[in-house]
Amino acid sequence: MDDLRRAGRSAADLVADHLAAVPGGPVWRPVPDADRSWLSHRPLPATGRPLESLLHDIRDHVLPYPMGNGHPRFFGWVNSPPSPAGVLVAPLAAALNPSCAGGDHAGVLLERTAVRWLAELVGYPHPPGAGLLTSGASMATIVALATARQRAGRREGWDVRESGLYRHRPLAMYLSAEAHSCLRKAAELLGLGSRYLRTVPVDGAFRMDTDALRRLIAADVDAGVRPFFVTASAGTVNTGAVDPLADIAEVAREHDLWFHVDGAYGALGVLAEEADSGYAGLGLADSLALDPHKWLGVPVDCGCVLFRDPAGPRDTFSLVPPYLRDDDADELGWFSEYGPEQTRSFRALRVWATIAHLGRDGIARLVRRTTRLARTLAAMVEASGDFDLLAPVATSITAFRHRPAAMAPGEVEALNQALPAAVQRRGRAFLTGTRLSGTAALRACVLHPATTEDDLVVLLDEIRAAAKELTA
């Protein structure tokens, strides 16, 4: 234990020194060949080494090459910096090292609180037992879609768990053209098939077109296909758009569809000062996916799925016979009865610590600050003369493109495709690209609590400088 105590103190200093140095260093830099070889091709050691020696290797070969998301000028994807409270308690969760499948211990009890807090933050109804932490939104989506599939089967008179999908009419699911790819993965994994996945067009603000949704459902009904699931986005990853949730909920009610909301990134946007009006229907969803490891900053990995009714996921996953349950006595069972994972890590400690450290007011300040900065960036883009804003700002994502004067449309397209990598290589800012309406676009996602308006100025200047390098 003395070795662990000494090394633990050194590790704490290493963490603090690293985090303190991040803002003054490059956002990202490529890994040189020597360190790339060290990281990728180390031989299996025959003998062990002291703990302090391991820390030296981490300091020299790992910490110098981060993804970049700890830096205030990291605007890529939807990856946040780690919350200080989450960093602090991660070793304590590892020291306990429980399996949170179930049982009577702190990890399980604290997860009940962490899930309830997340539901309360976004205003989602949460009866006890109606939610659990997952590895991320991809797993949360699988849990929700499997639950919806089981319900659809029962309403058709068969049990998916017993007979699978054999000899039953196809089940169709509906999602917008801007929906996350994890939904298709989940449909394919669960045997629903991408053939019956309907892509709903979006409007000019990249929100689902509910009239088009109704037409697709009607066509499937006429063709003998069973509509069963519709998913809406509360903050897409491309533009941060919020679908008209209340309108989609109404369509789902009319046609007996399971209504799922993907709020992995954007659900917390409901706390913004100018929250999109579409959030009004969030509480009507049958299930909601959200990722504490995104906007909230809980260290990876940590997702969450919430349900309006805990009976659904339990019917889908539990292997405990109903006659052994005592639901009237508030016997919630094990978390492993509500999802596919048996051994489950102690994610709740990082969620609990992050929320407890910030409080609801602190989380609201973070959301409001970052959404305000995204709107500021949009205003800078519109006032610039050499940038075009490509979508309204609904959360903390700004989608735009660079359009230098006198450049032909084809050249603008090629330039914007090449710009993200060129900006990244320069090391002073980091953003990523996407495609909107078939056009190459730049997207900046603001999640870091220390990002300032000056950082936005640097971002646009770096894009201009990278463009000059590319066109020289």
Beta strands, then each sheet from edge to edge (+ up, - down):
strand 1: 131-134
strand 2: 171-176
strand 3: 197-200
strand 4: 226-233
strand 5: 258-262
strand 6: 287-290
strand 7: 303-307
strand 8: 387-389
strand 9: 397-402
strand 10: 432-436
strand 11: 439-445
sheet 1: 1+ 7- 6+ 5+ 4+ 2+ 3+
sheet 2: 8+ 9- 11+ 10-
end
